[in-house]
Amino acid sequence: MAEQQQMSEEQAKELQEKIKNMSPEELKEFQKKQCIFCQIISGNVQSKKVYEDEKALAILDINPANPGHILIMPKEHYSIMPQIPEHEVVHIFNVVKMLSNASLRALEVQGSNIIVANGVAAGQKAQHFMVHLIPRKEGDNVDFDVPQKTIPEEKLEEVKQLLAKALGTKVEQQTPQNNQPLPQSQQLTTPKQEVVEAEFEEPVKDIEKELEELEVKEEKPKKKVPKKPKAKKKEPKEKEQEPKSGANLDDIANILGVK
Amino acid sequence: MSKNCILCQIVSGTIPSYKIYEDDLIIVILDVNGANPGHCFIMPKEHYPIIEQVPDNVLGSIFTAANKISSAIFETLKVQGTNIFVRNGIPAGQTVAHFMINVIPRTEGDGVNLQWEPKQMSEEEVFTIELKLKEQIKNTGVVSAQPVQSAEPLAKPASHPPIEDDEDDYFMNQLRRIP
């Protein structure tokens, strides 16, 4: 990167010209070579790897918002999320979930923020798509600001129509009251979604088993992770109860019932 | 469904919303108090308080939708970026006990701040964290080994177009950005 900054204007122009004439494949190759994260993935640049499989890598962020701040990235070079094939997106976020679970248990935190930035305006700094997983606890001085604006009704209606159309959803002129699921043909997920669901059925059971086994292993005399969390009612007395250190998913979920 | 959950009531239609997408597993609505027009929430129809409780296939649907909606936002709203932002747990800013994610269209100077001040940590602290995480992942990380395998067979039918030249200027602009 340093040598790039020392480029003369002419060289920069030349490079720009060269980039303009590249095919998308060539561009991707070119970007890969420049990408620090691709070098981390290949092992040329050192990092603190916490998890790795054939598709994804998770490392500790060297400029963490909090201790345990993890970057999760596909091994393949993609600069923004819409370029990533669906099954890889699914895999990456399941890895994120697993890591969030692990940090709740290992780092004595009570929550996590997950952040993806697509585009410079969104705060994207690296050219390699990645997900930030930031463990959170009370008073950690991390402050994300998502302002709440009042968006006029006409604007909401207009945006709704635009986005629904782009997504292939049929909507009525006014905010719909009916909650019929769309016919299969209109669904955003392609038919192969069925395959995905079928493929994932096993792992889902495994998680539950896994969690239950874990409860036993940790000898927590507490409730098991329920099969159906929805059935669980939070009682008002649990209102302000703080989660204990470490991670009991039930506790964390329960105290949420508050507001 | 949870009786007191406002999002469950939105899912069931008891509370009206600006719905832009729905299928068997998930629903997508516009945030009426969004950071920008087009700010939406994607949530599972089933009531799961936190991400750790959301089954893999449902989570997969949520983020697949996030990806598509992100593209739709780029195409139709002409913004310069999108964020996906999740608040999981109270210290993370979660206020409703129904897991959901935010997709936020971004423009320069829109007041959204998802940056942070890096915390200084000693090498020893980092080492301890690394060790603790790895140890935990060894015990509980089995979960994720599965999706890799199941993702494989999907690779061929998926046939995702690589990056097409005319697909979207935004992609090409991204690629052409000089690092």
Chai-1 contact restraints between the chains, C-beta under 6 A:
chainA,res_idxA,chainB,res_idxB,connection_type,confidence,min_distance_angstrom,max_distance_angstrom,comment,restraint_id
A,I19,B,R176,contact,1.0,0.0,6.0,A-B,restraint_1
A,P24,B,I163,contact,1.0,0.0,6.0,A-B,restraint_2
A,P24,B,D165,contact,1.0,0.0,6.0,A-B,restraint_3
A,L27,B,L175,contact,1.0,0.0,6.0,A-B,restraint_4
A,Q34,B,P179,contact,1.0,0.0,6.0,A-B,restraint_5
A,K48,B,E130,contact,1.0,0.0,6.0,A-B,restraint_6
A,V50,B,L133,contact,1.0,0.0,6.0,A-B,restraint_7
A,V50,B,K134,contact,1.0,0.0,6.0,A-B,restraint_8
A,Y51,B,I137,contact,1.0,0.0,6.0,A-B,restraint_9
A,D53,B,V148,contact,1.0,0.0,6.0,A-B,restraint_10
A,E54,B,V148,contact,1.0,0.0,6.0,A-B,restraint_11
A,K55,B,V148,contact,1.0,0.0,6.0,A-B,restraint_12
A,N63,B,P118,contact,1.0,0.0,6.0,A-B,restraint_13
A,P64,B,K119,contact,1.0,0.0,6.0,A-B,restraint_14
A,A65,B,W116,contact,1.0,0.0,6.0,A-B,restraint_15
A,P67,B,I129,contact,1.0,0.0,6.0,A-B,restraint_16
A,G68,B,I129,contact,1.0,0.0,6.0,A-B,restraint_17
A,S79,B,Q174,contact,1.0,0.0,6.0,A-B,restraint_18
A,I80,B,Q174,contact,1.0,0.0,6.0,A-B,restraint_19
A,M81,B,N67,contact,1.0,0.0,6.0,A-B,restraint_20
A,M81,B,S70,contact,1.0,0.0,6.0,A-B,restraint_21
A,P82,B,S71,contact,1.0,0.0,6.0,A-B,restraint_22
A,Q83,B,I163,contact,1.0,0.0,6.0,A-B,restraint_23
A,P85,B,A158,contact,1.0,0.0,6.0,A-B,restraint_24
A,P85,B,H160,contact,1.0,0.0,6.0,A-B,restraint_25
A,E86,B,T64,contact,1.0,0.0,6.0,A-B,restraint_26
A,H87,B,A151,contact,1.0,0.0,6.0,A-B,restraint_27
A,H87,B,L154,contact,1.0,0.0,6.0,A-B,restraint_28
A,H87,B,A158,contact,1.0,0.0,6.0,A-B,restraint_29
A,V89,B,F63,contact,1.0,0.0,6.0,A-B,restraint_30
A,V89,B,T64,contact,1.0,0.0,6.0,A-B,restraint_31
A,V89,B,N67,contact,1.0,0.0,6.0,A-B,restraint_32
A,V90,B,G60,contact,1.0,0.0,6.0,A-B,restraint_33
A,H91,B,P147,contact,1.0,0.0,6.0,A-B,restraint_34
A,H91,B,A151,contact,1.0,0.0,6.0,A-B,restraint_35
A,F93,B,L59,contact,1.0,0.0,6.0,A-B,restraint_36
A,F93,B,F63,contact,1.0,0.0,6.0,A-B,restraint_37
A,N94,B,D56,contact,1.0,0.0,6.0,A-B,restraint_38
A,N94,B,S144,contact,1.0,0.0,6.0,A-B,restraint_39
A,N94,B,P147,contact,1.0,0.0,6.0,A-B,restraint_40
A,V95,B,S144,contact,1.0,0.0,6.0,A-B,restraint_41
A,K97,B,I51,contact,1.0,0.0,6.0,A-B,restraint_42
A,K97,B,L59,contact,1.0,0.0,6.0,A-B,restraint_43
A,M98,B,G141,contact,1.0,0.0,6.0,A-B,restraint_44
A,M98,B,V143,contact,1.0,0.0,6.0,A-B,restraint_45
A,M98,B,S144,contact,1.0,0.0,6.0,A-B,restraint_46
A,S100,B,I51,contact,1.0,0.0,6.0,A-B,restraint_47
A,N101,B,E52,contact,1.0,0.0,6.0,A-B,restraint_48
A,A102,B,Q136,contact,1.0,0.0,6.0,A-B,restraint_49
A,A102,B,I137,contact,1.0,0.0,6.0,A-B,restraint_50
A,A102,B,T140,contact,1.0,0.0,6.0,A-B,restraint_51
A,R105,B,Q136,contact,1.0,0.0,6.0,A-B,restraint_52
A,A106,B,K132,contact,1.0,0.0,6.0,A-B,restraint_53
A,A106,B,L133,contact,1.0,0.0,6.0,A-B,restraint_54
A,A106,B,Q136,contact,1.0,0.0,6.0,A-B,restraint_55
A,Q110,B,G89,contact,1.0,0.0,6.0,A-B,restraint_56
A,Q110,B,P91,contact,1.0,0.0,6.0,A-B,restraint_57
A,G111,B,N88,contact,1.0,0.0,6.0,A-B,restraint_58
A,G111,B,G89,contact,1.0,0.0,6.0,A-B,restraint_59
A,G111,B,P91,contact,1.0,0.0,6.0,A-B,restraint_60
A,G111,B,A92,contact,1.0,0.0,6.0,A-B,restraint_61
A,S112,B,N88,contact,1.0,0.0,6.0,A-B,restraint_62
A,S112,B,A92,contact,1.0,0.0,6.0,A-B,restraint_63
A,N113,B,A92,contact,1.0,0.0,6.0,A-B,restraint_64
A,I114,B,V86,contact,1.0,0.0,6.0,A-B,restraint_65
A,I115,B,F85,contact,1.0,0.0,6.0,A-B,restraint_66
A,I115,B,L114,contact,1.0,0.0,6.0,A-B,restraint_67
A,V116,B,I84,contact,1.0,0.0,6.0,A-B,restraint_68
A,A117,B,N83,contact,1.0,0.0,6.0,A-B,restraint_69
A,N118,B,G81,contact,1.0,0.0,6.0,A-B,restraint_70
A,N118,B,T82,contact,1.0,0.0,6.0,A-B,restraint_71
A,G119,B,Q80,contact,1.0,0.0,6.0,A-B,restraint_72
A,G119,B,G81,contact,1.0,0.0,6.0,A-B,restraint_73
A,A121,B,Q80,contact,1.0,0.0,6.0,A-B,restraint_74
A,A121,B,G81,contact,1.0,0.0,6.0,A-B,restraint_75
A,A121,B,R106,contact,1.0,0.0,6.0,A-B,restraint_76
A,A121,B,E108,contact,1.0,0.0,6.0,A-B,restraint_77
A,A122,B,G81,contact,1.0,0.0,6.0,A-B,restraint_78
A,A122,B,T82,contact,1.0,0.0,6.0,A-B,restraint_79
A,A122,B,N83,contact,1.0,0.0,6.0,A-B,restraint_80
A,A122,B,R106,contact,1.0,0.0,6.0,A-B,restraint_81
A,G123,B,L114,contact,1.0,0.0,6.0,A-B,restraint_82
A,Q127,B,P179,contact,1.0,0.0,6.0,A-B,restraint_83
A,R136,B,P91,contact,1.0,0.0,6.0,A-B,restraint_84
A,R136,B,A92,contact,1.0,0.0,6.0,A-B,restraint_85
A,K137,B,P91,contact,1.0,0.0,6.0,A-B,restraint_86
A,E138,B,P91,contact,1.0,0.0,6.0,A-B,restraint_87
A,V142,B,W116,contact,1.0,0.0,6.0,A-B,restraint_88
A,F144,B,L114,contact,1.0,0.0,6.0,A-B,restraint_89
A,D145,B,N113,contact,1.0,0.0,6.0,A-B,restraint_90
A,V146,B,A35,contact,1.0,0.0,6.0,A-B,restraint_91
A,V146,B,V112,contact,1.0,0.0,6.0,A-B,restraint_92
A,P147,B,A35,contact,1.0,0.0,6.0,A-B,restraint_93
A,P147,B,G111,contact,1.0,0.0,6.0,A-B,restraint_94
A,Q148,B,N33,contact,1.0,0.0,6.0,A-B,restraint_95
A,I151,B,G34,contact,1.0,0.0,6.0,A-B,restraint_96
A,I151,B,P37,contact,1.0,0.0,6.0,A-B,restraint_97
A,K155,B,P37,contact,1.0,0.0,6.0,A-B,restraint_98
A,L156,B,Y18,contact,1.0,0.0,6.0,A-B,restraint_99
A,L156,B,L30,contact,1.0,0.0,6.0,A-B,restraint_100
A,V159,B,P37,contact,1.0,0.0,6.0,A-B,restraint_101
A,V159,B,G38,contact,1.0,0.0,6.0,A-B,restraint_102
A,K160,B,Y18,contact,1.0,0.0,6.0,A-B,restraint_103
A,K160,B,I20,contact,1.0,0.0,6.0,A-B,restraint_104
A,K160,B,L30,contact,1.0,0.0,6.0,A-B,restraint_105
A,L162,B,T76,contact,1.0,0.0,6.0,A-B,restraint_106
A,L163,B,I20,contact,1.0,0.0,6.0,A-B,restraint_107
A,L163,B,A72,contact,1.0,0.0,6.0,A-B,restraint_108
A,A164,B,I20,contact,1.0,0.0,6.0,A-B,restraint_109
A,A166,B,A72,contact,1.0,0.0,6.0,A-B,restraint_110
A,A166,B,E75,contact,1.0,0.0,6.0,A-B,restraint_111
A,A166,B,T76,contact,1.0,0.0,6.0,A-B,restraint_112
A,L167,B,Y21,contact,1.0,0.0,6.0,A-B,restraint_113
A,L167,B,A72,contact,1.0,0.0,6.0,A-B,restraint_114
A,T169,B,Y21,contact,1.0,0.0,6.0,A-B,restraint_115
A,T175,B,P16,contact,1.0,0.0,6.0,A-B,restraint_116
A,T175,B,Y18,contact,1.0,0.0,6.0,A-B,restraint_117
A,P176,B,K19,contact,1.0,0.0,6.0,A-B,restraint_118
A,Q177,B,G13,contact,1.0,0.0,6.0,A-B,restraint_119
A,N179,B,G13,contact,1.0,0.0,6.0,A-B,restraint_120
A,P181,B,E22,contact,1.0,0.0,6.0,A-B,restraint_121
A,P181,B,D23,contact,1.0,0.0,6.0,A-B,restraint_122
A,P181,B,D24,contact,1.0,0.0,6.0,A-B,restraint_123
A,Q187,B,D23,contact,1.0,0.0,6.0,A-B,restraint_124
A,L188,B,Y21,contact,1.0,0.0,6.0,A-B,restraint_125
A,L188,B,K68,contact,1.0,0.0,6.0,A-B,restraint_126
A,K192,B,P157,contact,1.0,0.0,6.0,A-B,restraint_127
A,E197,B,N57,contact,1.0,0.0,6.0,A-B,restraint_128
A,E199,B,S150,contact,1.0,0.0,6.0,A-B,restraint_129
A,F200,B,D56,contact,1.0,0.0,6.0,A-B,restraint_130
A,F200,B,N57,contact,1.0,0.0,6.0,A-B,restraint_131
A,P203,B,D56,contact,1.0,0.0,6.0,A-B,restraint_132
A,P203,B,Q146,contact,1.0,0.0,6.0,A-B,restraint_133
A,V204,B,P55,contact,1.0,0.0,6.0,A-B,restraint_134
A,V204,B,D56,contact,1.0,0.0,6.0,A-B,restraint_135
A,I207,B,V143,contact,1.0,0.0,6.0,A-B,restraint_136
A,P229,B,Y48,contact,1.0,0.0,6.0,A-B,restraint_137
A,P229,B,Q53,contact,1.0,0.0,6.0,A-B,restraint_138
A,K230,B,S2,contact,1.0,0.0,6.0,A-B,restraint_139
A,K230,B,H47,contact,1.0,0.0,6.0,A-B,restraint_140
A,L249,B,E52,contact,1.0,0.0,6.0,A-B,restraint_141
A,I252,B,G89,contact,1.0,0.0,6.0,A-B,restraint_142
A,A253,B,P49,contact,1.0,0.0,6.0,A-B,restraint_143
A,A253,B,I50,contact,1.0,0.0,6.0,A-B,restraint_144
A,L256,B,P49,contact,1.0,0.0,6.0,A-B,restraint_145
A,L256,B,A97,contact,1.0,0.0,6.0,A-B,restraint_146
A,G257,B,A97,contact,1.0,0.0,6.0,A-B,restraint_147
A,K259,B,T95,contact,1.0,0.0,6.0,A-B,restraint_148
